[in-house]
Amino acid sequence: MPDSVRASHILLMYKGSMRSSATRSKAEAQASIADLQAQLQNGASFAELARAHSDCPSKAKGGDLGSFGRGQMVPEFETAAFGLPVGGTSGVVETPFGYHLIQRTA
């Protein structure tokens, strides 16, 4: 098992999620992240979707979070990121921050 991974993500926050200033409802965020997931499955660029839609400041870098080790992310995010093969993209992952799509890059 690797000690660290590199990943990118798309985060959609909703009203009431941790550190959120979003005004969308949880249901709206869930519907939007499902739509983004479908676009990825149809060949859309992860980085382009992150730049256009993510609520995380990492969107400026196409969602790139850089490398991180175990214990640095919330458990749901860490489990998904470390469980992906390099180049793999997760399904929708819910954390206290909202809904994520995660792509492991290294």
C-alpha positions in Angstrom: 0.0 0.0 0.0 1.4 3.4 -0.9 2.2 6.0 1.8 1.0 8.8 -0.3 -1.1 9.5 -3.5 -1.6 12.4 -5.8 -5.1 13.2 -6.7 -7.5 15.8 -8.2 -11.0 16.4 -7.2 -14.2 18.2 -8.1 -16.1 19.4 -5.0 -19.7 20.5 -4.9 -20.7 22.0 -1.6 -24.2 22.7 -0.5 -25.9 24.8 2.1 -25.0 23.4 5.5 -21.9 21.5 4.4 -18.7 22.1 6.3 -17.0 25.5 5.4 -19.6 26.1 2.7 -20.8 29.4 1.3 -22.9 27.6 -1.3 -26.5 28.3 -1.7 -27.5 25.1 -3.6 -29.5 22.5 -1.7 -28.0 19.1 -0.9 -30.4 17.6 -3.5 -29.2 20.1 -6.1 -25.5 19.3 -5.4 -26.2 15.6 -5.6 -27.9 16.0 -9.0 -25.1 18.2 -10.3 -22.3 15.9 -9.2 -24.2 13.0 -10.9 -24.3 15.0 -14.1 -20.6 15.7 -13.9 -19.9 12.0 -13.3 -21.9 11.2 -16.5 -19.9 13.8 -18.4 -16.7 12.2 -17.3 -17.9 8.8 -18.3 -18.6 10.2 -21.7 -15.1 11.4 -22.1 -15.1 15.0 -20.7 -11.9 16.4 -19.3 -11.6 16.0 -15.5 -9.5 19.2 -15.3 -11.9 21.2 -17.4 -14.9 20.2 -15.4 -13.0 21.0 -12.2 -12.1 24.4 -13.4 -15.7 25.1 -14.4 -17.6 23.6 -11.5 -15.6 22.8 -8.4 -16.2 24.8 -5.2 -12.6 24.1 -4.0 -9.8 26.6 -4.6 -7.9 23.7 -6.3 -10.2 24.3 -9.3 -7.7 26.9 -10.5 -5.3 24.0 -11.0 -7.8 21.7 -12.6 -8.7 20.2 -9.2 -5.1 19.1 -8.5 -4.6 18.7 -4.7 -1.0 17.5 -5.1 0.4 14.6 -3.0 -1.0 13.8 0.4 -0.4 11.0 2.9 -2.6 9.0 5.1 -4.4 10.9 7.8 -4.3 14.2 5.9 -7.8 14.0 4.4 -11.2 13.2 5.9 -11.6 9.4 6.1 -14.2 9.0 3.3 -11.9 11.0 0.9 -8.8 9.1 1.9 -10.4 5.7 1.5 -11.6 6.6 -2.0 -8.3 8.2 -3.1 -6.1 5.4 -1.8 -8.4 2.8 -3.2 -8.1 4.0 -6.8 -5.6 2.8 -9.4 -3.4 5.5 -10.9 -5.6 7.2 -13.6 -8.8 5.9 -12.0 -11.8 8.1 -11.1 -14.1 7.5 -8.2 -17.8 7.4 -8.0 -19.5 10.1 -6.0 -17.9 10.4 -2.5 -19.8 12.2 0.2 -17.8 13.9 3.0 -18.8 16.6 5.5 -17.6 19.2 2.8 -20.0 18.0 0.2 -19.9 15.7 -2.9 -16.6 14.8 -4.6 -15.4 13.1 -7.7 -11.8 12.1 -7.2 -9.2 11.2 -9.8 -5.9 9.6 -8.7 -3.0 10.9 -10.7 0.0 9.3 -9.1 
